[in-house]
Amino acid sequence: MEHGALLSAVPYQRLQQMLSKLQLTETELTLLHQHRTIFISKQHEFAEFFHNSFFDIRETHILIERAGSDIMKRIWATWFERLFSKNLDADFVDYLWRIGLRHVEINLDQRFSNLGFSLARRFCHQIAVENFPASLAAEIMPIVDKLMDFCTLVETSAYIDATVHCDLEILKGIADKIRNPVTIIGGNLRRLQRHADPKTALFGDYEFLISSTRHCEDMIADINTYMDIFQRETKPEECMLETIIDNMLEKLSQRKKLDGVKVEVIISPAAGVVRGDPIELRHLFYHTLENAVEAARSAKEPYVRINSAPQENPPHTVRIDIFNNGEVINLTNISNIL
């Protein structure tokens, strides 16, 4: 896994937005900072508590033994000390982000990470109750909660990003291994078909095999589309609905996917503009329309209609219907289809 690339892509702006939603203020951090020595003095006690909590769980017991109990206690003590001695700056966010990446690297179940933050929260509450007057403890505990929530958000974000990155690398590898053989097979089949008599059954067999290779090529293209979507940030903007649909229909037409299919587009003037990422909308309409066209081919006169209309509930939304006159799915057989 390319941890360097993932570390350099820490989404500071997105994490800052999350922090603002938690409403963890400078005043609250200052109050917590004033009493940090009490918390920091408990760092080794925390490490022992954390070790005992996870040593009895089979999955985490294996990881602790592999790394060594003493090493893990030092790591946990350092984390607890940094929690109360560092500002919530880029350096601390990088530190939390690396923890999330490391959890993916050692294949730690995210549920154990969530359990860990919950235990840390409980331990901090106990410190507050045992060491501060009731009124002060009541002020400090919500601040600790927000701090733990932020740590959870950063670690979870890193965990998800790294996991998606791994999945995409696997898909990319699969697509690369399939692409070249499929291209070669398809090319050889077309060459053989050119030498076959169109009136023979062999010619039809070649056509069937060639169509199968096209389906494989489409699957590879879909994998690449999937990877592209998950490797980029969504950037919403106002988009002309009819323009996007027309562009995707033109793309389908160029690929000979609309041959013999009548397509009708009815866009309401009151529902002609949508807000979304234009690239993602193009992917959405291309594949949805492609699916509708393929389904319509079961009809004698294939027909696809796209229409839009404004909706009152929920407000400021547009309803887009894509209809095809193909064979209706028998709901009694839906489980077999899926």
N, C-alpha and C positions, 0 to 999 in steps of 0.2 A: 504494500500500500504506500502511496506517495504522501507520507505525512507532512513533508515540507510544503508541498503544494496546498494541502488542506489547511496547514497552520497559517500560511500567508493569505488564505482566503477567509480569515475570521471575519464574520459579518458584524463589525462593530456597530454600524448604524442600526441594524435590526435588533441587536441586543440592547442598544441604548433605548430603543423604543419600548422594548419589554420592561426595562428598568423603570422608565417613566410611568408605565401602567401600574407598576407596583407601588408608586408614590413613596419611594424611599428618599426622604429629603436630607439635605445637608444638616439641618438641625438635628434630625434623628441620628445620623451618623456621628455627629459631634458628641451627642449624649452617650452613645455607645462607646465612642473613643475614650471618653473620660473615665470609663470603668473597665477598660480593656484589660488592665493588669490582672483583675480577678479571673477573667476568662482564660487569659494566656497562662496563668499559673496552673491551670487545670489541664494543660495540653497532654501531659504524660498519663494522667488519670483517664483522659478521654481516649487516648490510644489503647490503653488496657481494656477499657469498656468496649471499644469498637472491636478489638481483637476477640474478646470473649463472646461477643454477640455473633460474629460471623464464623468463628472456629467450629461451632457446633452444627453449621449447615454444610451438608456434604459437598455441594457444588463449590462453595467459597472456601471450604476447608482445603480442598485440593490446591486452589490457587495460592492460598496463604503458605502452605507447606512448600510449594514450588519456589516461591520468592524468599521464604524464610520469615518466621514470626518477628524476629528483631528488626529486620529491614522494614516490614510492613508497619510495625509500631512507630518507627522513626518517620515514615512517610505520613502516617495519620497525624502524628504529633505536629509535624511541620505544617500540614494543611490546616489544622485547628489554630495554630499560632498565626499563620498568614491571614486567616479569616478575620482576625481582630486587630492585626497590626498593619494591614495594607489598605490603601484607598481602593475604591472600585474603578481603577484606571485600566488602561490598555494592558499594562504588565500583568495585573491580576486576572484580567479576562483571558489573556493568553495562557496563564497558568491553569485556569479552570478548563479552558478549551483542550489543552494537552491531556488533561485527566480524561475527558470524554474520548479522545482518540485512543488513549492507552486502554480504556475499557473495551473498545472494539478490538484492539490488537490482541488482547488476552481472552477475547470471546466471553466477556462477563455479561450475563443476562441483565438487561436494563432494569428489571424489577428489583434486583439486588442493589443497584445504584439508588433507586428511589427509596428502598428500605434504609439504606445508609443515611441519606439526608433526613429521613424521618427520625432515625435514632439520634443523629446529631442535634436535631431540633429539640428532642426530648431532654437530652443531656444538658443543653444550654438553658432550657427552662428550669431544670433542677438547680443549676448554678445560681440563676437569678433568684429563685425562691429561697435558697439556703443562705445567700450572702447579702441580699439587699432588703431594705424595708419593703413592706408590701406595696406601698404606693409607687416606689421606684421600680420594683420588679414588674408591676403592671404596665409601666411605660416601656421597659426594656424588652420584654418578651415579644410584643408585636414587631419591634424593630428587628429582633433576631429572626422572627418568622419571615420577614421580607428579605433579609439577607440570605437565608436558606433557600427561599423561593428563587432568588436570582441565581444562586449557585446551581440549583436544579435545572433552571432554564438554559444556562450556558452549557452545562455538561450534557444535557439531553440534546441540545442543538448540535453540538459537536458529534455526539453519538449517532444521531440521525444522518447528518451530512456524510460522516465517514462510512456508515453502513450503505447508504445510497451509492456512494462512490465505489465501494466494493462490488455492489450488485451490477452497476453499470460497466465496470471493468470486465466482469464475468460475461455479461451480455455482449460486450464489444468483442471479446475473444471468440464467443460462439459465432457471432455474425461474420467475423473475419475468416473463420475456419470453413463456414458454409459457403460464403460468397464465391470463392474461386472455383471449387468443384461444380457448383450449380451453373456458373457461367460457362465453364468448359463443356459440361454435359449438354446444356442448352444449345451451344454453338454446334456441337457435333450432331445433335439431333436435327437441327435445321439443315445442315449440310447433307445428311442422309436423306432427309425428306425431299430435297430438291432433285434427287436422283430416283425417287419413287414415282410410280404412276398414280396420279390423283384419283383414279377410279378404283384402285385396289384398297383392300382393308388395311394393308401395311401403312399406307399414307395416313389413314385415320388414326392408326395406333401412334404414329409419330406425332400427329397433331395433339393427341391426348397427353402424351409425355411432355411435349413442349409447353402445353398449358399448365402442367404440373410444375415445371421448372419456373414458369412465370409466377405461380403462386408462391414458390420458395423465394424468388427475388422480391416479391411484394412483402413477404414476411421480414426479410432482411432490411428492406426500406423502413418497415414499421419499427423494427428494433432501433434503427438509427434515429428515427423521429422521437421515439421514447427517450433515448439517451439525450438528445438535444433539448427536450423539454425540461428534463430534470437537472441539466447542467447549467441552466441559465435562470436569472432572476426574472420574475414576472414584472412587466412594465405596462400597467394599464393606461389606456388613452382612448379618446373618442374615435370610433371607427364607423365608417359607412357600411352598413350591413349588406346592401345590394352589391357594392363594389367587391367585397370579400367573396360573396357567393358567386358572382359572375367570374371572378378570377379563378376560383376553384373549379367551376364548371368548364372553363376554358382549358384548365390543366387536365381535367378528366377527358375532355374531348381530344386533346393532343395525344393522349395515351390510348386513344381508340376505345375508351371505356363507356362512351355515350352512344355508340353506334346502335341505331334502331330503337333508341329510347326517347320518347317525347318528354321534355322538361319544361315546366311552367314555374315562373317566379312571380309571386305577388307580394310585394313589400308595401305595407301601409306607410304613408307619409309620416304618421304619428309614431311609427316604430321603425324608423329607418336608421337611427343612430344608436349604437350600443357602446358601452364602456368596457374595455377589456384589452388584453395583450393581443395585438394584431397577429403576431406569429402563431400564438396558441389558438386563436380563433380560426386562422387559416387551416391549421392541422385538424381542428375539430370539425369544420365543415367539409373538408376534403374527405375525411374518412367516413363521416356520417352519410354524405351524399354518395360516396362509392358503395357503401353498404346498401343504401336504398336502391341504387341502380341495379346492383347484382340481384337483389330480391325481386325487383320488378320484371326481370327477364323471364320469370316463370309464367307471366301473363301473355296472352296472344298479342296484345298491343301495349308493350311496356310504357308506363307513364309514371312520372315523379313530379310532385308539386311541393314547392316551398313557399310558405306564406308567414307573414309576421303580423302581430297586432299588439297594441299596448295593453298592459294589465293594471288593474286597480289594486289588486292584492296579491303579493306584496307590492307596495307602491314603487314607482320609478323602475318597473321591470318590463321586459318585452317577452312575449310568448312567440316562439318560432316552431312551427309544425312542418315536418318533412314527411310527406305521404307517398307511398308507392302502392300500385295495384297488384303487387305480386301475391303469391299464395299466403294465406293467413296461417300463422302457426297454431297448431292444435295444442291447446293448453294442457290436455291430458298427457301429451307426450313431451312436455317442456323439460321434465327431468332427464329424459333420454338425450335431448338436444344439448343440454348443458353438461 
